[in-house]
Amino acid sequence: MERETKCIECNGFDANKESGLCDACENIELRKINGLLYLPAIGLIL
């Protein structure tokens, strides 16, 4: 019996095995700048 995995972000079905996120949530995560990447991004603006 195969169990469907739910997205950990939106609790929708069909989550990817590697990330635990569905395709829509993965696309949102890819567009975010996280953590230490803010520092070089601020340096480019200044």
Buried (B, 14 or more C-beta within 10 A) or exposed (E): EEEEEBBEBEEEEEBEEEBBBBEEBBEEEEEEEEEEEEEEEEEEEE
